[in-house]
Amino acid sequence: MQKRIYTSILLSLTLFLALMDPVHISASGYGWGFKKNDEHKVPDIGEYQQILEKYGAYYADLSGDKEIYLTFDNGYEEGYTDDILDVLKQENVPATFFVTGHFVTSQPELVKRMVEEGHIIGNHSYHHPDFTVVSKESMKEELESLEDVVAEHTDQKEIKLLRPPRGMFNERTLEWANELGLTHVFWSLTFTDWNTGNQKGWRYAYDQIMKQMHPGAIILLHAVSSDNAQALERIIQDLKRKGYEFKSLDHLLLKNSLPKGVLEL
């Protein structure tokens, strides 16, 4: 039953990611979206740019460096996360896993493994609600409950990065997150990968990522996808050959907090 609920939640995200341009979803919130391109350039996010800058949120590394950031959203487990972690370990690539309470409580050993192998756990909320339609107190409880359950099962005691459920946000939720010490992390590269009943083979995942790739990409993948699990090793190896470096989101935050050029010293 729980798996069906989370599948429904993830499928609803399709409606937002399928949009090619940033649009207002309702009077109270926005659904994350951007104009995709195959010119290997950072996507245009229109009016969202000013909003993200105001609250220190991220969707890409805008420095122009050939550095990219792997992120995974984990709402439930379909049996592929161990394979993904194996590839990341083999290739020495860091990632951030944005997890829900359901994932942590049902898969504590996987979450523990993520932390032990140097990956970051990000906050995707405990129950995956739309933050734009809940109270500040409810949002706080969702985020703190997720942080507490991660701390219960791993050595990561604090969570600093937030990916809002369903990609929904507004200036109020961005401000509330900042007050709680959390930074929003959206994405600049994704594709339809979460529908477990409509996987299209590893080549589809590979092609979707390669044609959208750009310097500074924050890549959103879902660990429930067999396509992603099968394509990941080839994707990483081929992007390395093209001169891309895989970095942790911690690197991106540090990079943006220091004067230009300091990291190269």
C-alpha positions as CSV (number, residue, x, y, z in Angstrom):
1,M,0.0,0.0,0.0
2,Q,2.8,2.4,1.0
3,K,4.6,1.7,-2.3
4,R,1.5,2.5,-4.3
5,I,1.1,5.8,-2.4
6,Y,4.7,6.8,-3.1
7,T,4.4,5.7,-6.7
8,S,1.4,8.0,-7.1
9,I,3.3,10.9,-5.5
10,L,6.2,10.5,-7.9
11,L,4.0,10.1,-10.9
12,S,2.3,13.4,-10.0
13,L,5.7,15.0,-10.2
14,T,5.6,14.2,-13.9
15,L,3.1,17.0,-14.5
16,F,5.6,19.5,-13.2
17,L,8.8,18.2,-14.8
18,A,7.1,17.8,-18.2
19,L,6.6,21.5,-18.4
20,M,9.2,23.1,-20.6
21,D,9.0,26.6,-19.1
22,P,8.6,28.0,-15.6
23,V,4.9,28.7,-15.0
24,H,2.7,29.6,-12.1
25,I,0.9,26.5,-10.9
26,S,-1.4,28.3,-8.5
27,A,-1.8,31.6,-6.6
28,S,0.1,30.1,-3.7
29,G,3.0,28.2,-5.3
30,Y,5.2,27.5,-8.3
31,G,6.1,24.2,-9.9
32,W,9.8,24.0,-10.8
33,G,10.5,23.9,-14.5
34,F,12.8,25.3,-17.2
35,K,13.3,25.5,-20.9
36,K,15.3,22.5,-21.9
37,N,17.9,22.7,-24.7
38,D,20.3,20.4,-26.4
39,E,23.0,23.0,-26.9
40,H,24.8,22.0,-23.7
41,K,23.9,25.3,-22.0
42,V,22.5,26.0,-18.6
43,P,18.7,26.0,-19.0
44,D,16.8,29.3,-18.9
45,I,14.6,29.5,-15.7
46,G,13.1,32.9,-16.5
47,E,11.5,34.8,-13.5
48,Y,12.7,32.1,-11.1
49,Q,16.3,33.3,-11.4
50,Q,15.7,36.4,-9.2
51,I,13.7,34.4,-6.7
52,L,16.4,31.8,-6.3
53,E,19.2,34.4,-6.0
54,K,17.2,36.2,-3.3
55,Y,17.1,33.1,-1.1
56,G,20.4,31.5,-1.9
57,A,18.8,28.5,-3.7
58,Y,20.5,26.5,-6.4
59,Y,19.5,24.8,-9.6
60,A,22.9,24.7,-11.3
61,D,26.5,25.8,-10.9
62,L,26.7,29.0,-13.0
63,S,30.4,29.4,-12.9
64,G,30.9,27.7,-16.3
65,D,33.3,25.1,-14.9
66,K,32.9,21.6,-16.3
67,E,31.7,20.3,-12.9
68,I,28.5,18.4,-12.4
69,Y,26.5,17.2,-9.5
70,L,24.6,13.9,-9.2
71,T,21.5,13.9,-7.1
72,F,18.9,11.2,-6.5
73,D,15.4,11.5,-5.1
74,N,14.5,8.4,-3.0
75,G,10.9,8.1,-1.9
76,Y,10.8,4.3,-1.8
77,E,13.0,1.4,-2.9
78,E,12.7,-0.7,-6.0
79,G,15.8,-2.7,-5.6
80,Y,18.4,-0.6,-7.6
81,T,19.9,1.7,-5.0
82,D,22.6,-0.9,-4.0
83,D,23.6,-1.1,-7.7
84,I,23.8,2.6,-7.9
85,L,25.9,2.9,-4.8
86,D,28.2,0.2,-6.2
87,V,28.8,2.2,-9.3
88,L,29.4,5.4,-7.4
89,K,31.9,3.7,-5.2
90,Q,33.7,2.1,-8.2
91,E,33.9,5.4,-10.0
92,N,34.7,7.4,-6.9
93,V,31.8,9.8,-7.6
94,P,29.9,11.6,-4.8
95,A,26.1,12.1,-4.8
96,T,23.3,13.6,-2.8
97,F,20.3,11.5,-1.9
98,F,17.2,13.4,-1.1
99,V,15.2,11.0,1.0
100,T,11.7,10.8,2.6
101,G,10.8,9.4,6.0
102,H,9.3,6.3,4.4
103,F,12.6,5.5,2.6
104,V,14.7,6.0,5.8
105,T,12.5,3.8,8.0
106,S,12.0,1.1,5.4
107,Q,15.7,1.1,4.2
108,P,17.9,2.2,7.1
109,E,20.8,0.1,6.0
110,L,20.9,1.8,2.5
111,V,20.8,5.2,4.1
112,K,23.6,4.2,6.5
113,R,25.6,2.9,3.5
114,M,25.1,6.2,1.7
115,V,26.6,8.2,4.6
116,E,29.4,5.7,5.3
117,E,30.5,5.9,1.7
118,G,30.7,9.7,1.7
119,H,27.4,10.7,0.1
120,I,25.2,13.5,1.4
121,I,21.7,12.9,2.7
122,G,19.3,15.7,1.7
123,N,15.9,16.5,3.1
124,H,12.9,15.6,0.9
125,S,10.5,15.8,3.8
126,Y,9.0,13.1,6.0
127,H,5.7,12.6,4.2
128,H,6.3,14.4,0.9
129,P,3.6,17.1,1.1
130,D,3.3,20.2,-1.0
131,F,4.9,22.9,1.2
132,T,3.1,25.7,-0.5
133,V,-0.2,24.6,1.0
134,V,0.9,23.8,4.6
135,S,1.6,26.0,7.6
136,K,5.1,27.0,8.6
137,E,4.8,24.8,11.7
138,S,3.9,21.8,9.5
139,M,6.8,22.4,7.2
140,K,9.1,22.7,10.1
141,E,7.8,19.4,11.6
142,E,8.2,17.6,8.2
143,L,11.8,18.7,7.9
144,E,12.9,18.2,11.5
145,S,11.3,14.8,11.6
146,L,13.2,13.7,8.6
147,E,16.5,15.0,10.0
148,D,15.8,13.2,13.3
149,V,15.2,9.9,11.7
150,V,18.3,10.2,9.5
151,A,20.3,11.0,12.6
152,E,18.8,8.0,14.4
153,H,20.2,5.6,11.7
154,T,23.4,7.3,10.5
155,D,26.3,9.4,11.6
156,Q,24.9,12.4,9.7
157,K,23.3,14.5,12.4
158,E,22.4,17.6,10.4
159,I,20.8,18.1,7.1
160,K,21.5,21.4,5.2
161,L,20.1,20.7,1.8
162,L,16.4,20.6,0.8
163,R,14.7,19.4,-2.3
164,P,11.0,20.4,-2.0
165,P,8.5,17.7,-2.5
166,R,6.9,17.7,-6.0
167,G,9.1,20.6,-7.0
168,M,6.7,23.0,-5.4
169,F,7.9,26.3,-3.8
170,N,7.2,30.0,-3.3
171,E,9.0,32.8,-1.7
172,R,7.4,32.0,1.7
173,T,8.7,28.4,1.7
174,L,12.1,29.5,0.5
175,E,12.2,31.9,3.4
176,W,11.0,29.4,5.9
177,A,13.7,26.9,4.8
178,N,16.4,29.5,5.2
179,E,15.2,30.2,8.8
180,L,15.6,26.5,9.5
181,G,19.1,26.6,8.1
182,L,18.2,24.8,4.9
183,T,19.2,25.6,1.3
184,H,16.9,24.7,-1.6
185,V,18.5,22.6,-4.3
186,F,16.5,22.2,-7.6
187,W,17.9,20.8,-10.8
188,S,18.9,21.7,-14.3
189,L,18.8,18.3,-15.9
190,T,16.2,15.6,-15.7
191,F,13.9,13.4,-17.7
192,T,11.0,11.0,-17.3
193,D,12.6,8.2,-15.3
194,W,10.4,7.6,-12.3
195,N,7.6,5.6,-13.9
196,T,8.6,2.0,-13.0
197,G,5.9,0.6,-15.3
198,N,7.4,2.4,-18.4
199,Q,11.1,1.9,-18.3
200,K,12.7,2.2,-21.8
201,G,16.1,0.7,-21.5
202,W,19.5,2.0,-20.4
203,R,20.1,3.7,-23.8
204,Y,17.1,6.0,-23.2
205,A,18.5,7.2,-19.9
206,Y,22.0,7.6,-21.4
207,D,20.8,9.6,-24.4
208,Q,18.5,11.9,-22.3
209,I,21.4,12.8,-20.0
210,M,24.0,13.2,-22.7
211,K,21.9,15.5,-24.9
212,Q,21.0,17.8,-22.1
213,M,24.4,17.8,-20.4
214,H,26.0,21.2,-19.7
215,P,28.7,22.6,-17.4
216,G,27.4,23.0,-13.9
217,A,24.5,20.6,-14.2
218,I,22.7,19.5,-11.1
219,I,21.2,16.2,-12.3
220,L,18.0,14.8,-10.8
221,L,17.6,11.0,-11.1
222,H,15.3,8.6,-9.4
223,A,16.8,5.5,-7.9
224,V,13.7,3.5,-8.6
225,S,14.6,3.4,-12.3
226,S,16.2,0.3,-13.7
227,D,17.3,2.4,-16.8
228,N,19.3,4.7,-14.5
229,A,20.9,1.8,-12.6
230,Q,21.9,0.1,-15.9
231,A,23.2,3.3,-17.6
232,L,25.0,5.0,-14.7
233,E,28.4,3.4,-15.1
234,R,28.6,4.2,-18.8
235,I,27.2,7.8,-18.2
236,I,29.9,8.5,-15.6
237,Q,32.8,7.1,-17.6
238,D,31.8,8.9,-20.8
239,L,31.3,12.2,-19.1
240,K,34.7,11.9,-17.5
241,R,36.2,11.3,-20.9
242,K,34.5,14.5,-22.1
243,G,36.3,16.4,-19.4
244,Y,33.6,16.7,-16.8
245,E,34.3,16.3,-13.1
246,F,31.8,15.0,-10.6
247,K,31.6,17.1,-7.4
248,S,29.7,17.1,-4.2
249,L,27.0,19.7,-3.5
250,D,29.2,20.7,-0.5
251,H,31.8,21.7,-3.0
252,L,29.2,23.9,-4.8
253,L,28.2,25.6,-1.6
254,L,31.8,26.2,-0.5
255,K,32.7,27.5,-4.0
256,N,29.9,30.1,-3.9
257,S,30.9,31.2,-0.4
258,L,34.5,32.0,-1.2
259,P,36.0,34.7,-3.4
260,K,36.4,33.7,-7.0
261,G,39.5,31.6,-7.6
262,V,40.2,30.6,-4.0
263,L,39.4,26.9,-4.5
264,E,42.1,26.8,-7.2
265,L,44.8,28.0,-4.9
